[in-house]
Amino acid sequence: MILNAEWQAQRQQRQQVTAQRQQAVQANLDRVRQELRAQATETRHGLGQFRDQLLQDGEQSKRLRLESRLQLQQETQAFLDSAREQRQTQATDVAQQLAAFAQSLQQQTTQFLAAAHAERSHLAQRLTQDLQRFHLNLSDEVSRLRQGFHTLLEEMGEDTEARRLDVHHRLHVIHQQRVLSHMRTTEALMTFVETLRLNVHDLLQQMTIDRQDQAVEVQQTLSHHRATRHANVQSLFENLAVFRDQLQKQRANLRAIVWDDASDSSNVESGVEPDQVVQSVVPRPLVVSVVSPPPASPQPTVVPPKPLTPGIPATIAAIPAIKPVVAEVKSAPIKPAPIESASIKPAPIKSASIKPAPIESVPVKSAPTELAPSELDEITDVEKQVYNHLQQFQGARLVEIEAVVGLNRFQAVDALRSLMKRGWVMQRDRIYSIQEDITL
């Protein structure tokens, strides 16, 4: 209760304070409104006075402007009147001065013309006299020069005639010298040709003898190599027969060792071990000597064959060896080609023949001699003119095409480029021509 009473008391107190503040604010607002109204009244009164003052000032300034304009007009009119009077006075004075100057100038001109006429008359007389004297001197000089020219022409004619005779004489002498030199050169050339013919004949005979000797030597060398090769082949086949014999014996020994046949005692008696028999199966390479070309009478040397197996003696009887049949290779003798004494013919050189791969023919598109209607529609008139000109003259340069067809450089180049793209025109060494039929 006490708190409620206190709160009620405080509430009343706050309400009173709020009411007092509202009254004070209201009083302040009224006071401010009155002051604003007073200021507005004063401002309206001041503005009214200022507007009245402006109206008065505007009328006064307008009146002053009118007065100043009238005064300026009066002053200007007075200045113009005074200036007109001064100009009239000056014009009168200038007219009088001009009249006096014209009279004095006319008098001076008359005097100058009279003096100039007199001076020109005097100069004309003097010039006429000088011209007469110059004409006389010039006539004398011309006549003297004519005489000198005539004399000079006569001297030049005599000198020319003498030189002509001298040249004719020199030409005659040179002609004789050339004839003599031609005869000497002809004789020397004939001697040289005869000597050359004899030398060539001797050289051909010597070459014929040398080739025959070389052919004989080659024939002997081939015969020697043929005999050596035959002996080597015979030795190889003999070695092969021995190897076959030994191989059969080794096979029998292996059979006896593997199957323990009755022939085992023969192996024991021969002293052949099984390992040796197995090793002896591998044959040794045959050694054959390569014989170089012999000198005069070559003797073929053949290395005797070595025993193929060290464990098997050579005295063991074996199955009779098969004798190979050796076919003798007969080569046709090489006969030297006959050499004629009149001409040199080199011996033919045999080389491996190289057959080139067949080249398939590739057709090249050629320009048509007559254009089809569809092609005529595709190209322009300028291209037709250029093509007809090239077809008529079988090729032309760019300058000729421009001149004959009547085109500029750009039109001619464009037309030629278009025809070249179609494959109808080709360019070679700056000459344009119709593409021909070519098959590669």
Secondary structure, DSSP 8 states (H G I E B T S, - for coil): -HHHHHHHHHHHHHHHHHHHHHHHHHHHHHHHHHHHHHHHHHHHHHHHHHHHHHHHHHHHHHHHHHHHHHHHHHHHHHHHHHHHHHHHHHHHHHHHHHHHHHHHHHHHHHHHHHHHHHHHHHHHHHHHHHHHHHHHHHHHHHHHHHHHHHHHHHHHHHHHHHHHHHHHHHHHHHHHHHHHHHHHHHHHHHHHHHHHHHHHHHHHHHHHHHHHHHHHHHHHHHHHHHHHHHHHHHHHHHHHHHHHHHHHHHHHHHHHHHHT-TTHHHHHHHT--HHHHHHTTS------------SSS----------S-TTS-TTS------------------------SSS-------------------B-----SS--HHHHHHS-HHHHHHHHHHHHHT-B-HHHHHHHHT--HHHHHHHHHHHHHHTSEEEETTEEEE----B-
